[in-house]
Amino acid sequence: MSPHIDHLRQHKNSISSLSSKLNKSWITTTVFSFVFFILLLGASIGWMDLFLLAGGRIKLTPIFTRNTFLTLPKNTLTTPLNFTVQCSLDKNITTQTCPASYPEKWNPKDDPETCPDYFRWIHKDLEPWRETGITRETLERGSDKAHFRLIIKGGRVYVHRYMRSFQTRDVFTIWGILQLLRMYPGQVPDLELLFQCHDLPQIWRRDYRPRRGVNVTWPPPPLFHYCGHDGALDIVFPDWSFWGWPEINIKEWNKLSKAISEGIKKVKWEERKPYAYWKGNPGVARIRRDLMRCHDPMIHLIHQNWKREGRIGFRTSNLANQCTHRYKIYIEGRAWSVSEKYILACDSMSLLIKPFYFDFITRNRLHKKCEDIIFAVQWGNNNTKKAKTIGRNGSGYVLKNLQMKHVYDYMFHILQSYGKLMKMNVEVPEGAKEVCPETMACPVKGGRMRQYMDDSLILSPSNKGSCEMPPPFEEDELKKFLEKKKSVEKEVEKWTNEYWEEQKKSLQH
């Protein structure tokens, strides 16, 4: 008999009465499950109901240099062709230029599908500028918070860097936007945007609320960022890791998601270790250090030392090999963590600890603690079929709704909607440099950085149109969702308290 099973049986009696209570109906069990993990089935705004649910710098050749006087022909593409990166072979040429062969127009063949429901948050994120639009004065008030300004004009992309970002976040964010324009040439409008690459949001609601004696300017400056918060107004955009994170050997999402899908098959769910698992760097946030003090045999916590990992060639940090536990813990770092999608894709029941921040696909806020993880693991081990279904539904949702096609479509729709709000002339400021795949990739001679660029390069425009945007939330619709989420949180808190009361009583007898 498995030693895991022997260890688990000692917990069975203490939780049996509560498990029986939760199993009275499918609905009760499902609602309970929402709070511990992600059960992603999606219907109407139902997907949101289910989201109750953390190296050294690479030395880079400057990427923002090129000849800006090339003229592209007004080509219209009807049949997809492959357009690789065209690096100059002449060693005497020090400034890489962009080729003139890539089409500026694009006619998709297939009828588009409707976008996933999480696209509806685009309307909400851009709401502060809906009435006033975005003027030059409004935009410039955010320049001191931005790492770079990105300009799209006539299908060309220009970048003006203000400050250096951590590692290559800015590089791969810009690379991702260039791929979007290769996928949908001629479809993204002229625009200027400001992007900040830190962990935390920068535009806080509290700073723009009317207050006595304080001159408040509304609307706030639009600032693109990787994550949001209920108290922030940053515009949420897909993070850099979708195109790769070379400093810690994380491949671009298209390739990595396939590797995780294969990794899931290596260990059957029933044969996985019946414990909660987390591996990461606890040094970045107090909440993670608190988690490391959670000493219980039901919880396996591993300190990821990235410096050591780099020295040994990242042998023990392959995300595709980490789907070996029935339960995986997600915990934020300084803010949200890019690890969320890798955890949710793993086919394990996902346990989320106190998330305050969200990325473009998740809008959640739920408080959990060490005792709650133990409770969730014990419940799952006494309800293995349901726990397995929850894990599979979660990974199925992520692998379907976070395909790179949807990531690009989200980028397309938020930039298109943002561009329509601009009440200013789009200008290329002094100091901005035109960028394209050639100016970014060609100077990088080998290594993971170049490999990830090659792997994520869009070779031709899509023969399928971008998905169709769903309508914005109605006020009563959003209100009902928030009320329901709050009600579920209170209900599960009640169940958790009841569980620990039963544990205390069992110890007294």
Buried (B, 14 or more C-beta within 10 A) or exposed (E): EEEBEEBBEEBEEBBEEBBEBBBEEEEBBBBBBBBBBBBBEBEEBEBBBBBBBBBEEBEEEEBBBBEEEEEBEEBEBEEBEEBEBBBBEEEEEEEBBBBEEBBBBBEBEEEEBEBBBBBBBBBBBBEBBEEEEBBEEBBBBBBEBBBBBBBBBEBBBBBBBBEEBEBBBBBBBBBBBBBBBBBBBBBBBBBBBBBBBBBBBBBBEEBBEEEEEEEEEEBBBBBBBBBBBEEBBBBBBBBBBBBBBBBBBBBBBBBBBEBBBEBBEEBEBEEBBBBBBBBBBBEBBEBBEBBBEBEBEBBBBEEBEBEEBBEEEBEBBBBBBBBBBBBBBBBBBBBBBBBBBBBBBBBBBBBBBBBBBBBBBBBBBBEBBBBBBBBBBBBBBBBBEBBBBBBBBBBBBBBEBBBBBBBBBBBBBBBBBBBEBBEBEBEBEEEBBBBBBBBBBBBBEEEBBBBBBBBBBBEBBBBBBBBEBBEBBEEEBBEBBEEBBEEBBEBBBEBBEBBEEBBEEEEEE
